[in-house]
Amino acid sequence: MAIDWITMAAVGILAFCIVFAANHLSKRRLPKWLMPAAIGGSMIAYSVWNEYSWFERVRADLPASVVILAEVQGGAPWRPWSYAFPVTSRFIALDRAAVLRSAASPDLVATDVLLVTRWGQTVRVPVAFDCKAGARADLVEGAELVPDGTLRGATWMAVGLDDEMLKAACNGG
């Protein structure tokens, strides 16, 4: 988040320099309101661009094996335009390259689901999937899928064979 503030300030300084140079070259004929308007306008424009392009820039940097499962969009009072044009502030993804298939039971897979938030830490949630039964189990608080295919410390939740997360894990491992 600090880098966004620094970059926004740099954009404002650049706008100041451009208007200052233009004013100097025009022998001080530019209106006095132009300087603050250019600085403020450029900083707001950069902030809006940065917010709306964040998700696309992050998605472009992800490896091809990562599947975006869901995008969370919304607005905020400090960004009133975002109610009309929602901003993607977080998303859920799964890396198909990280899927581990049980040798004892090939219909069981384990992987991490990535919870990515703008200005936040990416959280990895270990999850097991039963590709045949259409079920999922979150492997948290010591739960595990042991090599023989047994689930310990968690229970299977039926999600159905059409669940996007299950399909991404089962078809990518």
N, C-alpha and C positions, 0 to 999 in steps of 0.2 A: 504494500500500500504506500509506503514511503517513496518508492521509486515513481509512482504515479504522481504524487505531489511535486516531486523534484522535476519531473518531466513537464508537468503543467506550468510550473514556475519558469522553466527554460523557454517554453513556448511564449509565455507572456513577455519575457525579456527579449526574445527575438522580435516580437511584434513591436516592442518599444524601440529597438534599434532600427527597424525598418521605417517606422513613422518618424523617428528622430532624424534619420538620414534624409528622408523625403522632405521633411520640414526645412532642414538645412539647405538642401538643393533648391527648394522653392523660395528661398529667402524669407522664411517664416510667414508664408502666406496661408498655410493650412489652418483650419479652425482649431481652437484650443481643445474642443471636446473630442477631437479625433484620437488623440493619444490614449486617454482612458478607455474610449470605446473600442479601439483596436486591441488593447491589452486584454480587457475583459472578454470581448467577443472571441478572440483567439483562444483564450483559456477555456471558455465554455465549449467552443467547438471541439477542441482537443479532448476534453473530458467526455463529451457525448460520443465522439468517434471511438475513444478508448473503451468505453463501456459496451457499445454495440458491437465492436469488432473482437472483443476478448474471446468469446467462445469460438469463433471461426479461426482465430489465430492459434488457440490451444489445440483445436481439432486438427488443424493442418500439421502441427508438430507431432501428433501422436503416430506411433507405428501403425502400419496397415492391419496388424493383428488385433488392434483395439476396436471394439464395437461400442458405439454410444447407444445405451439402452433407453435413456430418458433425459430430457432437458427440463430444467425447472426455470420458468420465466415468471416475471412479476414486476411490480412497480414499487416505488418508494416515495414518501413525501418530499424528500430532498431532490428527487428527480421527477417532477410532476409530469413531464412528457412521457415517462415510462408507463404511465397508466394507459395511455393511448397506443403506445408502441412498446410492448413489454421487452425487458432486457433479460437475457439468459444469464443467471447468476450462479448456477451450479448444474452439474450433470452427473449421471451414473454411467459407468462404463465397465467393460469386462475385457481383459486381455486374453484372447484365444490361445496365444502362444504359451501362457502360463498354466493352462489346464492340465491337471494330472489325472490320468485314468487309472483306476484300480486294476491291478494285474489279476487279482482273484475274481473280480466281478466287473467286467468292462462297461457295464451300464452305469457304474458309479464313477463320478468325477468330482474333483475338488479344485477350486481356484479362488482367486481374490476378486471381489467386486470393488471397484474404485469409486469413491464418493468424492468428487472434485468440486470445490467451492472457490469462487472468486475471493481473493484476499484471505483464504484460509488454508489450512493444512489438508492435503489429500489423505483421506482415510481409506485404508485397505480392510475390507471385511472378508474374512475367509468363509467360504460357502461350499457346501457339498450338494451335489445334484444326483437324483436317481432318474436317469434319462428314460428308463423303461416305464416307471410308475408315474412320472411327471410330478416329482416331489423335490423340495429344497429343505436344507437344514443349515442354519447359521452356525458356524464353528467358532463360537465365542465362549469366554469363561472356561477354557480348558476342554471344550468339546473337540472331538476329532473323528476323522474317518480313518480307521486303522487299515493297514495293508490287506487284511483278509476280507475287507468290505463291510466290516461292522461299524456302526455309528455309535460312538460313546459320548455321553454327556449332552445330547441334543435329541430332538424328535423331528421326524420328517413332517413337513407341512405340504399338503397337496396344493400344487400351483397349476397343474394341467400341462398337457403336452404342447399347448399353444403359447405358453409363457415365453416372452422374448428373452429373458435372462437364461432360462433353461435351454432354449434353442441355441443361444450363442455359446453356452458352455458345452453342450453335448455335441454340437456340430463342428466345434473348433479344436477339440483336444486331440 
